[in-house]
Structure formats: structure tokens, C-alpha cells
Amino acid sequence: MAAAAPDAPAGFSEAPAPTATAEPEAGGEDSREVRVLQSLRGKICEAKNLLPYLGPNKMRDCFCTINLDQEEVYRTQVVEKSLSPFFSEEFYFEIPRTFQYLSFYVYDKNVLQRDLRIGKVAIKKEDLCNHSGKETWFSLQPVDSNSEVQGKVHLELKLNELITENGTVCQQLVVHVKACHGLPLINGQSCDPYATVSLVGPSRNDQKKTKVKKKTSNPQFNEIFYFEVTRSSSYTRKSQFQVEEEDIEKLEIRIDLWNNGNLVQDVFLGEIKVPVNVLRNDASHQAWYLLQPRDNGNKSSKTDDLGSLRLNICYTEDYVLPSEYYGPLKTLLLKSPDVQPISASAAYILGEICRDKNDAVLPLVRLLLHHDKLVPFAAAVAELDLKETQDANTIFRGNSLATRCLDEMMKIVGGHYLKVTLKPILDEICESSKSCEIDPIKLKEGDNVENNKENLRYYVDKLFSTIVKSSMSCPTVMCDIFYSLRQMATQRFPNDPHVQYSAVSSFVFLRFFAVAVVSPHTFHLRPHHPDPQTIRTLTLISKTIQTLGSWGSLSKSKSSFKETFMCEFFKMFQEEGYIMAVKKFLDEISSTETKESSGTSEPVHLKEGEMYKRAQGRTRIGKKNFKKRWFCLTSRELTYHKQPGKDAIYTIPVKNILAVEKLEESSFNKKNMFQVIHMEKPLYVQANNCVEANEWIDVLCRVSRCNQNRLSSYHPSAYLNGNWLCCLETSENALGCKPCTAGVPADIQIDIDEDRETERIYSLFTLSLLKLQKMEEACGTIAVYQGPQKEPDDYSNFVIEDSVTTFKTIQQIKSVIEKLDEPHEKYRKKRSSSAKYGSKENPIGKIF
């Protein structure tokens, strides 16, 4: 008999225990709605020719931010004393809300005053596709407070006819300022907005003002203002709105949004202008408008001398249909490992026709990994690589579909492995000031090269020792693939005794450990790109570790370094013990033998970062407050600390988490809040931006989604002053008033949404239809004429081993894509017809 479940916390209802359910029928009630998912990945490369200081010290301490409209969602490290700062920071995040502009701001760090914005790159959402996947230099534009706007206004206009006592008619304009939505944060906090309402014409400028709304980005004004528009000599029943044509063409309503600065200057938030002639044919006009910059924003500023910024941007927007639509395409892709030859499979063809193989690799690897099909597929495409390899010394050194798939697989499944293996040592290196430079040309004044060699050897030995003892932590998927590579390499080069090791070391040392050491921020081992001195230290360590791995496995008598100083340094490691340690490690991670468990599995580190939490107790004056804390989530518990590395102040076991949901802004007048509902009172947390809040909610939902006592309903607002703000229930034990959000099932450590990955693959096939058609034609030509009959450029880059099988697969791909086109087109039409121009979803001014 199962043990009784613990009681749910006060105020929430318990969800029924999960049971097995049948697959929903297409179009049935269980089908999820279309999900619109946005993501952004890319790289902030470098800036150049920034405007120098006017004084003797012309250098600047620069950093760069990424903003969705006016909300900062990412920040690079500070590069000191440079007018051409090299950032080299990669980024990836999901975008959880709508936005107009993606902006990159370059700042000059100022210790005593506010950081100075040097310039910006602002790209409209509609234009992001023009820059996808390409490194581009963008000229920095000036930052003008009059152009930094965000949000929208809900407005209603009416014309009333008033008859005076003497029979004359007065035309009265009624302006109803209803609400605003999505106003920006000011200094990290919700603003105190108010609006000025003006009737502007050639000879008039009547202005009125709303009340100030405190601490909100979504103010509800609901204030009505009256303006006299024009007078006519007399009133007749026939006339309705006798507004003279020349007057109405010249009058407009202007609404300016401001943040009340109290003791400092008010901040402009944006404006809209609506001509009164919108009422020419209607008695009233009601619509949402996007706030716009002022007319003079940026116009008088110079734009040629601020410098430029090199960026690589890839924005994707996927319309993910309910699961049942993806069945045929998913089945076709998952059959790929069984297709003979592998080059005739749908997965391989996708890699052949994509403009950039990397676009295909990520969704393909994740989908195959999710269904345990990656190992056979990777082995098959690797075997194809081996057929083309003539020299055992160059095995798996190119950028083929096979090597890219394995690189991506190691990034996905090897994240935790790197954290437990490398992170402690990398933290020590990055936080230490020890010099490790051994190049005589680059030595600084006062450096001792012998001391530096000892420092470098200490780090290399410590890192090497940790790696070769880490085989028990190597993920099973990696071990399985390494075993296959080792067997195939031995068969391909039977007379080379070392190739079985080089086949594995070329991935695990060259493409995994060495890359993670030199770029720890890319693998989430460090928060930012390291400073120049640390980068140099990591580069020297990475080179040595990489050579130790390959040299040990190949038993070469000399190293492959070009630099004399590295050759001299490497002589310290030319000992039999290093060779044997590498061989033993490679044997262990490429073996099919079951690894012995230590009996206690280490918790998986999932996420950490600084946020604000609402105090669990009361302060001395009786009010709750918010404090900055360092949060850490593992597969076992959520904790927060005063500082990183300090003992936990508060701990919530993951098994006790009952729901994780957003918290309405109105609860505490704070944006980006969420609540962790557990056995005790809810923990209220404020993230620094919408992206961070979305990431924490997502990972907390995934790690707790299998908890047996998950809730079915919750309160979207807080319990304050004796009642729930959402439903006004007075009992703190009242059941939740809103259904809990149903998360998309995904693996805890490997976050895979298979419907989204399949949708991405569908999009790639759609974008590459012309190339798919060329490949189909090439198959037909080969089949009919038994060889190439067209110009080589038409299909010489395609790998077609079996034209008949490849042709059949292409036919299947085209059929599946055509069937998927139908629901996509249906959704696009429904979306365009449902979002009326001027609605909240499609405000006026969205397309310029």
C-alpha cells in the first residue's frame, strides 16, 4: 500500500496522482494550442573605433548589454582601458514576451556616477531575419532619451454636440485615456507614470494631465478629458458633427507619457499623435497605440564617429503545432539510423541541403537523443567519414556532419560532466592572479619565467589528474559513441595500433575538454568571458592538455608544438606515467562494461544566480521586505545564500515543490516575479529581467514536474492585508483560483521539447526546398544515365551513394512537408484575421 501523501500547504488544492493516458486524437480536446516560441542566439564579438575621452586618458572601460526594447536581459563583462574592446561572448536565451526592437548598448563603466551609454545598435524585430547567422559590423547610433521608448496606450476618442442656451452648437472632443501596458523599468524598478493630454492645432495647444500612478508598468488611468473643438453659428437637426474641414485636418491629440521624478527631472517614456479626423466617419474611435519616439529624437546627432559593433545574431520564431501533426515527419527522421546507406536518410539529407549545417545539427541531435537514436545515427555518419579518411593521423579532424553531431551531443549531455570535473579548477584559475606566461616575448617587467612555468605546470597537472580520474562521471551516451568510434577506426586502419585511441581522444580531448578550458563561459562554467591575462593562461593550459591527450594516445616521441617555449615546457610531461594515464582513461570511457555505482549519486547542478526574495518573516517595523540573495538549484534542492559559496540560509527540497508560477505585478508593484509553492508558505522571488524569470520558472518546473503532490490550482497574486488580491478570498487556506500552468514534458538535465525540435526541422526543410529539388533532380539524372550528365556545379556537393533510395526519401520528405504546410497556413490566416489592427495584440504603429 502506498504511503499517505503529505498535506498540501494552506490555500492550494492538490492535483490527482499522474496516470498513464492514451495519445490524443488529432483535433481532440487534449490537443494543445499552437505555441509561439522565440529564441535568440549569437555572439557579441567586438567593438572598434569608440569615441575616446577628451582628457589625457583616452581609454574607456567598456561593456555591452542586450535589451528587449528597454529591458536589459544580458550583460558582458567589462573590458578595461580599450577603445576597441574584444568581448567574444556567446549568448542564447528564450524570449518570453513580444518586443519591437532588439538593441545592443555599448557602455563606459563609471564607478562614481551612472554608466555612460556610448552608442547603440537597434534592430526592428521584422528586420532580424536579414542578419540571421551572419557576422556584421553595425555602426553605433547615438542614444537619445527622446528615442528610448517602450509600451502602448489604450485610447478612446468621441465628438459630442452640445447646444448652448442661446441655440448655438459647440463641438466637444472627449478623450478617454484608459490604460498603458508594458512601460519600461526606471533604474530597475516599476515607474510612476502619468500622461499629459494635449489638443494641438495651428493656433492652439490645450494641455491637461492625469494623476500619477505609483510603481506600475501597466497603469490603469481611466480618466476623461474634454476639449472644445469648434463652434458653428446655429444648430439644425440635420447637422451632426459640423466640424469645418480645414480645422479637423489640422487638429490632433497628443499624449505624452512621463515618469514622475519627484525630486529629480521627469523622464520621457514616449508619445502618440492621433489626428482628430479619425472621427470623420465614426462617432467614436478606440484603439491601442504603440508609444513612439519624439520627432526630434536622434535627428540632430552625428552618427559617423561613435564607433561600430560586430555582432552575430540568429533570431527564430517557431509556431509549434499540437504533437499529433508532427507524427509523420518525426517517424521519417527517427528511421534514419536504419536506412541503408545512411546518406539516403532524411536526417542526413537535411544536413546536405541546409545552407549552414549547424542549423540542422542542433534540432536533429536533440530529437535523436530524446528517442535514443543518436548513437546508431552518429556511428553510421562517422563510418561514412572514415571511408573518406586516408591518413590515420587526420581522423575526425574535419567539420563534417558526423563531427558536428558529436560536438553538439557532448555539449548537451556533457554539461554536468564538465561542471564536476573542470569547474572547481577553472574557478581557482580565474579568481587567482598567478602569472603563467612562458613566452619570453610576452613576459611583463618583473615576471620570472621559471616561477610562471611552475604555476602553469601546477594547473596543468591538477587539471590533467582530474580529467583522467573522471571516467566514472562520463555520460553513458558519450561512452557508447566512443566505443563505436574505437571499433570502426580499428577496422578502417587495422595496422595502426594507436588509431583506436586517437579516434576517441580527437573528440574528448580536442573537441571537449580543451575547448571548455579555453572558453569556459561557452559551457556555462564561468559567467563571462575571462580577462586577457586569464585567457592567455587558459590557452596555454588548453594547448598542453590537448597535446597530452593526443600525444599520449599516439605515443609520439616529440610534441607537435610550433613554439619553442611550448616544446621546452612540454618536456616536463614526456613521461611514461602520462601516456599510461591517458590510455587507461580512454579505455575506460570507450568500454561497454557497466560502471560500478558508488552508491550515492552527486546532485546535478542546474542553475544559479542573484535575485531578490521577499522575506519569509517580518522586519522590526512589521513590514515584509525584499533582499538580494544568491540562489542555487540542484536536482535535489533549491537554496539561497547571502553570497556565493556561503552556507545556505534557506533550503527547499525539490521533492517538496508543489508548483512554480508567475506572480502578478500588482501583488508588490514589481515586475518579473514568480512564486515557488512548497510545503510551507510560498517563496516570492523577483528576477532581474523577463528572460531570467522565464529560465528559472522553466527549470524549476522541469525538476519538480514528477512530484506526486503537484497542485492543480494556485493563487496568481499574493495574500496581503487579510485577503488574496486575485480572488479577494479572506481565508489564507482558500483553494487556488486559477489552474496551474501545464508544462511541456522534458528531461531534467537535457531540456528537449521534441515538438519544437521537429518544427525547427520542418522550417529548415521549407527554407531549403529549392536545394532539395536540385538533389532530387540529381538523383533522377544518376538513375537514368548511370552517371553525372549535367554540369558538376548542379549537384557535385551532394553525397548520393544510392540514387534510387535517396530519391524515394526525398519524395517522402516533400509529401510530409506539404501536409504540414496546411495547418501552418491555416494558423497564419487565423492569426492575421483575429488580431484586429488597433487591438492590444496588434497595436497601431507596430509596422512603421
N, C-alpha and C positions, 0 to 999 in steps of 0.2 A: 504494500500500500504506500502511495506517495505521501510524503510529509506534508502537513498543512502549510499553506503559503502564509508568510507573514502579512500582517495587516498593512493596507495601503495607507499613506500619510493622509492627514486630515485635509479635506477639501477636494479630493480626487477620487475617481472611480477606477476600478481595476479592469483591465482588458481580459477577455477569456483566454485560456491557455491556447497556444497555437496548435492547429491541427492540419493534417495533410489535406490539400484541396486539389480538385481537378483543374486542368488547364482551362481558362476561359474561352468560350467560343468567340469567334470573330464577330465584333459588333455587339457583344453581350454586355450586360450590366457591369461585369467585372473589369471591362477594358478601361485602362487608364486614359485620361485625356492626353492630347498632344502636349509634350513638354518642349518649351523653347529654352535651349541651353546655350549660353555664351561662354567662350573661353578666350584667353589671351596668353600667348607665349611669345617669347622673343628675347632680345638682348639689348641692353644699353651698352654700347661699345665704347665710345669716347667722344669728347668734345674737343674743339680746336679753335684757336684764334679768339679766345674770350677777351672781353674788354678789360684792359689792365687797370689797376689803381692809378690815380693821378700822382700819388706821392712817390718817394724813392723806392718803397717796397711794392713792386707792381704785381707780385704774385697773389693768388687767391686760394682759399681753402674751399673746394667745391664739392657739392653733392647734387644728386639728381632725384627727382620724385616722379612717380606716375600718378596721375589724377584722373578719376572718372568725373567729368565736369569739374567741380571744385573740391571733390573729396579725395584726399590723398590715400592711396592704397598700397604704395610701395616706396621705399627709400633706399638709396645706395649708401655705401659707406662714404666718408669724407676723404677726398684726395687732397692732400696738403700741398701748398706752395706750387701751384701749376696754373697755367693759362690754357693748357691742352691736357686736361685730366683724362686718364685712361681708367674707365670704370670696369668694363668687361664683366658685367653682372647679368646673368640669365634670369628670366622670371617666367612663372607660369601660375595662373590662377583662374578660377571660375568667376564670372561676372554675374552677381545675383540680382541685378536691377537694370532698368533701362537707363540710357545715358545719351547725351547729344555729342559730346566731344571726349576724345581720349587725348590727354595733354601730358607733356613731359616738361617739367620745370627744372632749370639749372639754377642752383642757389650758391651764394657765397656765405659760408658759415661765419657767424658773428657771435662771439662769446658774450659780450656785454649788451648788445642790442638785438633786435629781431633780425633773423637771417634775411639777406638781401636777394631778391629774385633778379637774376641777371637777364634771363630771357626764357622763352618757352617755344615748344612745338605743339600746336593744337591741330588735331585731325578730326574732321567730322566722321561720325560713325559710318555714314554712307560711303566715305572715301577710303576706309581702311582696307578694303579689298584691293585697291590699286597698289598697295605697298606690301602685300602679303608675301612673306618668305624671302624678301629682298633686302639686303643691306643698303641703306640710303642715307645720304648726307642731307640733313634738313637745316635750313637757315633759321637761327633763333629769331623769334619775333619779340618786340617789346611787351612787357607786362604792364597793362594799364588797368587801374581799379575800375574804370568805367566799362571795361570789356569782360570782367570776371563775373559772369552771371550764371545762375542755375535756378531751376524751378519753374512753376507755372501758376497762373492766376485764373480763377473762375469768376466770370463777369456776366452781368445781365444789364441790358440797356432797354429803356422804354421811352416813348414820346407820349406825354399826356397833354390833353387840351383843356385849359382852364378858362372859364368865362367870368370876366370881372363883373362888378355890379352895374357898370355903365354899358355892358354888352360887348365890350372888346374881348378878343380872344388872345390868350397867352399860351405859347407853346413851351412846355416844360420837359426837360430831359431828366429822366430818372436813372441814376447809376447805382446799381446794387453790386457792391464788392463782396462776394460770397466767401471765398477762401483762397488760400495758396497751398501748394504742395511741393515738397522737395527743396525747400530753401537750404542754402549751404550752412555748414557749421562755421561759427566765428571763433577763432582761437580754440578749436576743438570742442566747443560747446554749442548747443542749440541757440539760435539767435533770439533777439527781442524785436520782432518785426512790426512795422507799421507801414501804411500806404498813404501817399498823397494822391488825390484825385483832382485833375485839372481839366477844364474845358478851354481849349486853346483855339484861337482864330486870329485873323489878321489884326484885329484891334482889341482883343480881349485875352485875358489869362486868369480865369477864376479858379482858385485852388481851395480844396478842403482836405481834411486829414482824418484818418481812422484813429482809433485807440491803439496803444501799444499792447501787443500780446507777448506775454513773458515766456521765455525758454521753450520755444517750439519751432520746428521746421515746417510744420503743417498748420498754420494758424487758421482758425475759423473766425472771420471778421463779421460777416452778416450785417453790414452797415449800408444804409441807403442815403444817397446824396441827391439833391435837387438843384438843377441849373435852369435858369430862364434862357431859352434859345432865341426866340424872335417873337415879334408882335405883329398882328395884322389889324387893319382898320376896323373891321367888323366881323361878326360871326354869322355864318349861314349853316343851315343843316346839311347842305351838300358837301361843304368842306370838312375834311377830317384833319389832316396834318398839313396846313398851309404854310409849309416852310419854304422860303424862297430858295430857288435852285442855287443861286450864287452863294448864299450863306451856308447851306448844308454841304456844299462841295469843299468849303474851306474850314469847317469846324471839325475838330477831333477831340476825343477823350484820351488823355494821357494818364496812366497810372504808374507811379514810381514806387518801388519797394525799397525800404530802408531798414537798417538795423539800428535801433536806438542805442547810442553810445554812452548815455548818461553823462559821465564827466569828460568823455572824450568825443571826438568828432563822429557823427553818424556815418555808417558805411553803406554805400550804394549797393543794392542787391539786384537791380535790373528794372526794366521798364517795358510797358507795352503801349502802343498807339492804335486807337480804333477810330476810323472816320465815322462821323455821325451818319453819313449817307448809307451805312449798312441797314438803316431803318427805312430806307426809301420804299421798299416793297413789303415790309413786315412791321407789325405793331410792336414787336419786341425782338431782341437778339440776345441769345445766351450761348456762351461758349467758353472753353478753356483756351488760354493763350500761353505760349512759352515766353518767359521773360527774355528780353533782348538787351544787347549792349547799348550804351548811349551812342548817338550818332557820331560823336567826336572821338570815340574810342579808337586809339591807335593811329588815327589818320595823320596826325602831325608828327609822329615819331619816325626816326630813321630806323631802317631795318637792315642796313647792309653791314654794320660794324659791330654787331653783338656777338659774332661767332657762329659756329654751327655744331650740330649734334648728329652722330652716326648711330642709327637705330636699325634693328631687325625686328619687324612686327609681323605676327601672324594671328589674325582675329578670325574666329569661327563662330557661326551661329547655326546650330542644328535644331531642326524640328523633328523631335523624336516621337514617332507614332506608337500606338499600343503594340505590345510584344508580338501579337499574332500576325501582324503584317510582315515581320522580318523572317518568318519561318523558312520560306524557300531560299532566300539569299544566305541565311545562316547555314542551312543544310549544305548548300553548294560549297561554301567556304570550308566547312568542317570536314568535308570529304577530301579535301586537298591532299593530306598526307598519304592517302590510299591510291591516288591517281598515278598511273604509270604512263609515261615518265612524269616526274614532278613538275617539269616545265609546262606541262599541259594542264595543270591545275588552276583553279580560279584564283587561289591566293598568289601563286607565282605570276600569273598574268597581270594581276593588279600591280605588282611591283614593276613589271615590264612597261606598263603604259603610263604610269604616273610621271609627271614632269620631275618631281623630286621623290626618290624612293623613300626618304624619311617620312613623307606624308603618309605613305601606305604602311610603313613598318609599325608605327605606334598602335593604331587600332587593330591591325592584323595580329600582332604579338599578344595584345591583351585579350582578344577574343579567343585565340587558340589556347592561350594559357588558362583561361577561365574554364575551358572544356577539356583540359588535359590532352590537347592535341599538338602542343608546341614542340615537344621533344621529337616525335617522329617527323614532323614537318621540317624542323631545323636540321635534323640529321640528313634528310633527303636533299635539301638545298645545299648543305655543306658537302655532300658527296658529289654533287654537280660541280662545286668549286674545285674539289680535289682532282677531278678529271682534267681540268684546265691547268693545274699546277704542275710544272715540270721540275722545279727545284725544291727539295725538302726544306731548304733554308728560308724560303719565302712563303711557307704555308700559312694561310689565313691572314695575309698581310694587307689585302686589298679592301675596298669598300663595296663589297658585293651585297646582295640581298641576304645571304647567309650571315655574314659578319655583322651586318646592321641589325638583323633579327636577334642575334645573340647579345650584342651590345645592349639593346633595348631590354631584353629579358633580364640581364644582370642588373640593370638599373631598377627594374620593377621589383624583382624578388630579392635582390641583394642589399636593399637599403638597411635593413636591420642588421645584417651580417657586417656591413661596413661600420655601423654605429658601435657595435660591441667590440669590434676589432681595432678600428683606427681612431675613433673619436677621442678617447682619453689622451692618446699621444698627440694628436693634432691640436687639441686644446692646449696641451702643455707647450707645444712649439709656438703656436700663435700668440699665447699670452706671455711668452718668455722673450727677453731681449738679447738672447745669446746670438752672437755673430757666428755664421757658418761659412762665410765667403772664403774660398780657397783659390780663386783665380787671382794671381799676382797683380794683374792689370786693374782689377776692380776693388782691391783692398783699400779701405779707408785709412786715413792717417791714425796711427796708434794701434792698428789691428795687428795681432800676432797670428800668422798663418798656422803655426803649429797648434795653438790653442783652438783656432777655428776648426782645424782638422779633427781634433779630439771631440769638439762639440758636435760636429757633423757625424762622426763615427758613432757617438753615443746615441744620437737619434736614429741612425740607420740600423744599428744593432737592435735597439729597442723595438723598432717597427718590424724589422725582419723576424725577430724572435716571436713577436705576437702573431704575425701572419702565418708562419709555418706551424704554429701550435693551434691554429684556429679551425682545423678541418671539421671538428665536431659541430661547428656553427654554420658551416657551408650549407645553403639550402639544398634540399633534395633534388629539385628541378635542375639546378646547376650541375650537381654531381651526375645526374642521369645523362645530360647532354655531353659533359666532359668524357664520360665513359664511351659514348657513341663516337665522339671525335677521335678518341685514342684508338679505338678498334679500326676505324676507317683509315686513319693515317698509316697504321701499321700495314694494312692490306695494300695501300697505294704505294708505299715505299718499304717493301719487306727487307731490304738490305741496309736500311738506316736504323741503328739501334736507338737513336735519340729522338726520332720523329714522334714517337708516342708521347714524349714529354713536351716537345715544342708545340704540338698541336693544342695541348691544354694550356701551357704557360703563355702562349700568344694571346689568349683571352684573359686568363685570371690575373696575370701579372701586367701584361702590356696594356690591355683594354679595360681593366677593372681597378686593381689596386693602385697602379701608377697614375692613372687618370684621376682617381679620387684623392690621392695625396696632393697633386698639383692644383686641383680645383675642388677643394672641399665644400665650397658654397654650392656648387652644382649638384652635389649629392646630399645636400641639407646637413652636412657635418659641421658647418660654420654658418653664421647668419649672413656674412658678407664676404665679398672678395677680399683677401688679405692685403695688407700694405706691401709696398715694393720689397722691403727687406725680407719679410716673411715669405713672399712669393719666391724670391731667389733661394731661400733655404729649402722650401718645399720642392722647388725644381731640382736642386742638387740631390735631395733625398729620393725623389721620384726616379731620376735617371739611374741612381745606384740600385734601387730596388728592382727596377725593370731589368737592368742588366744582370743582376744577381739571379733573377728568375730564369731568364733565357740562357745565361751563361752556365748556370748550374745544371740545367737540363741538357744542354748540348755538350758539356764538358770541354769547352774550348780552352786552349792554353793561354789565350790572351783576350782582353776585353775588346769591345767594339767602339770604344770612345775615340772621338776625333781630337778632343782637347788633351794636351799633355798633362795638365794638372789633374784631370779626372783619371787618366791612366795611372798616374802615380798614386792617387788616393785609392783606387780600386785594388791595388796590390795588397792592401790590408785584408782583403776578403778572399784572396786566392788560396783558400784552404779547403781540404777535403771535407771538413765538417759542414761548410756551407752547401757544397754540392749534395751531400747526403741528406741534409735537412730539406732542400728543395725537392729532391726526388721522393723522399718519404711523404712530403706534403702533397705532391702531385699524384702519387699513388693513392693516397687516402681520399682525395676529392674526386677521383675518377674511378672509384671502385663501386661495384654493385652490392657489396656486402652491407648488411644492415648495421647502422651505427648503434652503439650501446648508449642508452639514455643515462644521464647522470642521476635521474630520479626527480630532479627539480628543474623545471624549465624556467629560464630567465624571462621576466616580463618584457614585452615588446614596447619600446619607446615609440609613441605615436605622434605627439605634438607638444610643444612648449612655447611660452611667450608671455609677455607682460600685458595684463589687462586690469580693469577696475572691478572690484566686487563690492556689493553692498554688505555692510557689517551685519554679522549674524546676531550680535547683541545690541545693546543700547549704549550710547555715549552718556557722559555725566549729565548733559543737559536734556537727555531724553529723546534725542533725535537719531535716526539711523543716518549713517554716513557712508561714503564711498572711499575705498582705499586702493592704492596701486599695489598689486601683488604679482608674483611670478607663478604662473600656472604650469603644471606638468601633467600630461596624461600618458599612462601606460596601458597595456592590455589588462591590468589588474585594478588600477585606482587612478582617481583624479585628485591631485593635491595642489595647494597653493602655499607659497613661501614668501617671506619678506624680500628675499633676494635669491638669485640663482645660486644653487649649491648649499643654501641654508636648510636647516631642518624644517619639515612641513609644519605649518600652523594648523591646517585643517585637511582631513582626508575623507574622500567619499569612495568606498569600494565600488568598482564598476558594476558588480552584481546587484548593488542597491539602487542603481539609477533606473527610474521608472518612466521618465520622458525627458526630452530636451526640446524646447520650443522657443520661438521668438517671444519677446516681451514687448507689448505695445509702448510706443514712445510716451504716451500720455501718463503712464504709471509714475515716472520720475522726471519727465521732460528731458529725457536723454535718448539719443539715437543709438542704433547698433547694439541693443540689449537682448540678452537671451536668458533663459532660466533652466537650471538643472534641477529637475524634480526628483527627490530621493526620499528615503525613509523619514528624514527629518524635514524641517522647513525648507522651501525652495531656495536654492542659491541663485541670486540675481547677479549677472555679470555684464559689464559693458566692454565690448571690444573697441579697438581703435578705429576701425572702418568697416564698411559693409562686407568687403572681401574676407577680412579676418573673422568676422562674426559668422559668415556663411561656412567657412572652413571648420571652425570649432563645432558648430551645430552638426555639420555633416559627420565629422569623425566621432563625436560623442554618440550620435545616433547609431552609427555603424558598430561601435564597440559594445553597445548595450542593446542592440536590436533583438537579440535572442534571449534576453532576460524574461523569465516566466511571468513576472508580475507587471509587465508593461501596462501603462494606463491607456484607456480608450478615450478619455476626455480630460481637459485641463482648463485652467483659467488664463486667458491671454493677457490679463492685467494683474496688478498686484493687489494684495489685501491691505488697505490703508484706512485709517480713521474709522474702523468698525464695519467696513463692508468691502466686498470685491468691486473694484472700479468697473469691471466689464459687465457684470450682470446685476450689480447692486445687492446681491445676497449678503445678509448681515452675519450669517454663520461662517466662521472660518473653516468649518468642516463641510460646507456645501459642495456638492458634486460639481465637477468641471462643467462649464457651459459651452465648450467648443470641442469638436472631435480632434484628437491628436493627429498630427501630420503623419501620413503613411510614407515611410522612407522607401527608397528603391533598394532591394536586397543587394548586398555587395560584400565581398570578402573584407575582413577587418584589416589585414596587413596589405592586401593587394586590392585597391579600390577599383573594381571593374564593374561598369554598367554595360552589360553586353548589348542592350538595345541601342545605346548611344554609339558604341563602337561600330555596330552594324550600320547604323545611319551614316556615320562618317565614311564608311567604306562605300555605301551607296552613293554618297555625294562625290567621292573620288572617281568612281566609275562614270558617273554622269558628266563630270568635268572632262573626262578623258575618252569620251565616246568616239571622237574623230580618230584618235590613235588606235582605239580598239577596232575600228572599222578597217584601218590600214593593216593591222595584224591579221584580221580575217581575210582580207584580200591576199595577203602574203601566203597564208595557208592554202587558199584556193589555187594560187599560182604554182606553188610547190607540188600540190597534189595532182594537178592536171599535167604539168610539164616536167615533173620529176626533177625540178631544179629551178634556180632563180632565172626568171626571164625578163624581169623589169630592171630598172636602174637600181643599183645597190642601196642608194640612199633611202629607198622606199621602205625597206624592212631589214636592212643588214644589221641593225642594232637589236632586233628581236632574237631571243633564243627559242627556236622551233625545232624540237627533236622529232616530234611525231605530228605532222601537219593535220592528219585526219582527227586525232583525238583533241588536239588544240582547237581545231575548227568547231568540233562539237561543243567543247566547253564554252567557247565564245558565244555560240548560239544560245546556250543555256543562260549565260550572263545577260545577254541582251533581252531575253524573254523575261527574266526575273526583274531587271531594271525597269522594263516597260510596265510591268504590273505594279511596281512600287511608285511609278510616276503618277498613277491615277489618284491614290489617296493624298499624295503630296499636292497635286494640282487642286484637288477638292478643298483641302485645308487652306491653301493660299487664297482661293476665291472667297471662302467663308470668312477668312481673317480680314480681307480687304473690304468686304461688304459690311461686316459687323462693326468695324472701327470707324464710325462716322467722323468726318473731318470737323474738328472743334470739340470732340469728346475728350475725356480725361486721358484715354489711351492714345488718341491721335490729335493732340492739341494743334491749334493754328500757329503756324510759324515753325513747324517741325522740319519742313523742307524749304530750304532757302533758295 
